[in-house]
């Protein structure tokens, strides 16, 4: 239970830091969108890999 809570707190801290860094960049508000897109792609990458692995396992 403590590890799950700590993970959420680390995620909140890192997300806040990334958001602040994006706002402070030369891109301004567009930096937030770019950061959000990058985080979305990083989150979907393992999902795509797992789906592809499951598809090849089901065929073989």
C-alpha positions in Angstrom: 0.0 0.0 0.0 2.8 2.4 0.9 4.6 1.8 -2.4 1.4 2.6 -4.4 0.9 5.8 -2.6 4.5 6.8 -3.0 4.3 6.1 -6.7 1.3 8.4 -7.1 3.1 11.1 -5.2 6.2 10.8 -7.3 4.0 10.9 -10.4 2.3 14.1 -9.2 5.7 15.7 -8.4 7.3 14.8 -11.7 4.2 15.9 -13.7 4.2 19.2 -11.9 7.9 19.7 -12.6 7.4 18.8 -16.3 4.5 21.2 -16.6 6.5 24.0 -15.0 9.4 23.3 -17.3 7.1 23.3 -20.3 5.6 26.6 -19.3 9.0 28.1 -18.7 10.3 27.0 -22.1 10.3 29.2 -25.2 7.2 27.5 -26.5 5.1 28.8 -23.6 1.6 27.3 -23.6 2.3 25.3 -26.7 5.0 23.5 -24.6 2.3 22.1 -22.4 0.6 20.5 -25.4 3.9 19.1 -26.7 4.7 17.7 -23.2 1.3 16.1 -22.9 1.6 14.5 -26.4 5.1 13.2 -25.5 3.7 11.7 -22.2 0.7 10.2 -24.0 3.0 8.5 -26.6 5.2 7.2 -23.8 2.2 5.7 -22.1 0.8 4.1 -25.2 4.0 2.6 -26.4 4.0 -0.3 -23.9 0.3 -0.9 -24.6 1.1 -1.3 -28.3 3.9 -3.6 -27.6 1.8 -5.8 -25.4 -1.0 -5.9 -28.0 1.4 -6.9 -30.7 2.9 -9.5 -28.5 -0.5 -10.9 -27.6 -1.5 -11.0 -31.3 1.6 -13.0 -32.3 1.2 -15.3 -29.3 -2.4 -16.1 -30.3 -1.4 -16.9 -33.9 1.5 -19.1 -32.9 
